[in-house]
Amino acid sequence: MMKVGIGYQNEKNAVAAGRKAALAAIRDGDIDRSDLVLAFCGGQLNADDFFKGVQSVTGRKTPVIGGSAAGGITRETLACDGHPAAIAVIQCEAMGYRIAVAGDLDRDEEQAGLALGQMLPAGMAVFERQDMPLLGFYSGVEVAPLLGKTRGLDWTGVLLVLAKGSE
């Protein structure tokens, strides 16, 4: 069985926003135990402090994945102004998951895709199986303007190479 709760906050204090969003998500999903957290906060918030606020509720051992965002979208909210932050807290009794991270997307997208593919279990054809979800977050988009690129970095290219690396 899986339970998912969604929490949203829009306040300037990043630690408080993380704490309150996590508490709201736990209430929303009637969560007993936090197994995985997806967390996103607007660029106005200090991401490290937001993360600390989330962890103060979900625990230091609970994996938190996500990143910065232009806004927050939930069932009740669509916000880009202020200090939006949205999280999903997941309690998954029988579902396993694997977290893989590759860096240097701005230097070599192809190599990042290969590195991710090699982190997947051998022989896992993630793009051919209908029962195997793959959730990816591409943080390189936000650094493209800083690198003088006129386009976002090529997530499609990373996914194609990721598929090759998982063969």
N, C-alpha and C positions, 0 to 999 in steps of 0.2 A: 504494500500500500504506500502511496505517496501523498503527502500534504504539501501545499504551496500557499504561502501567504505573501501579500504584497503590501509594502509600506511606502509612504511618500511624505516628504517634508520640504518646506521652503523657508529656511531660516539661515541667518548669517553665521551663527556659531556652528562650525563644522562638526565638532565632537557631539554637540547636542542634536544636530540634525541626524547624524549616524545612529545615535542611541535611540532617538524617538522613531526614526524610520524602521529600525530593527524591531522595536517593541510593537509598533503598529502592524508589521508583517506577521509577527508571531501571534498576535491577537486575531488578525484576519484569517490566518490559516489554521487556527487552533493547534499550533505547533508545540509538541512536547520536547523535541530535541532538534537542534539546528545541525543538519548534515552538510549543507552546501548553501552558499549565499551568492546571489548575483547582485552587484551593487554598482550604481552609476550616480555620479554627482556632477553638477554644473561647474564650469570653469571658474566661477566666482568663489567656490568653496575650496579650501585646502584639502586635497584628496587624502593626504596622510592623516590629518586630524579626523576626517570623516570615517576613514577606515578604523581608527582607534575607537571611535564612538560605536561603530557597528560591532567590533570585537568585544567591547565592554558588555554587550548583551548576548551575543552568540557564542562567545568563548574564543580563546586564542587558537585552539586547535581546529576550529571550523574553517575550511577553505573559503576564501572570499575572492571571487573573480569579477571582472568588470572593468570599469575605467571612467574616464571623464566623458561628459555628454553635453550636448547643446541645450538639453532640457530634460523633462521627465514626462513619461506617459504611463498612466495607469487606467483602470476602468473608470475612475472618477475624475482624473486630472490630465490636462494637457498644458504644460507650462514650459516657457522658455525664459521668462523674466525672473529676476531675483536670484535665488540660490537653490534651484531645484535639485532634489535628490530622490531617487527611487530605488527600492531594493525588493528582491524576491528571496524569501527564506524557504528552503526546501528541506523537508524531512522525508527521506527515502528509505523505507524498510528493506526492500529487496533489490532496488536498482543500484547497480554499481556505476561508477563514473571514473574517468581518467582525465587528469589535467595535464596538458602539455604546453610549454611556453618556449618560443624561439625569439631571440632578439635580433638586432641589427637589420630590421626590415628596411630601413632607409638606405642601407649599404648594399644589400643583395637580397632582393625578394625571392629569387629562385632558391638560393641557399637556405633561406628561412623556411620555405616550403618543404625542401628536402629534409631539413632537420626535424620539422614537425612530423613528417611522414615516417621517419625512422623511430620516432617515439611511440608510434602506434604498435599494437601487437602484430607480430609477424603474420603476413597473409591476410590482414584485415582489409578487405576491399570496401572501404567506407562509402564510396560513391556508387556501388552496385547493389548494396543491400538496402531494402526498404525498411527493415526493422532496426536499423542502427543509426540513431540520430547523431549528427555532428554539429556542435555549436561552436562558432568561432568568433573571436573578437579581434579586430584589426586596429591596433592603436597607431599605426603608421600614418593614418590619414591626418591626424592633428599635427604631425611634424613636417608634412610636405611643404606648407608655406614657409616654415622656418629654414628649410633647405633650399629655398628659391625655386621649388618645383611649381609648375602651373597646374598640375593635376594631383589628385590624391594618388597615393601609391597603389599599385595594382594588386588588389586582393584576389581577383580572378586568377592571375598568374600564380599566386601563392597556392591557391586551391588546386590548380592543375598539377603543379609540381608536388604538392602534398600527396595527391593520388598516386603519382609515380613512386614516391618514397615509401608508400605503404604497401607496395606490391611485393 
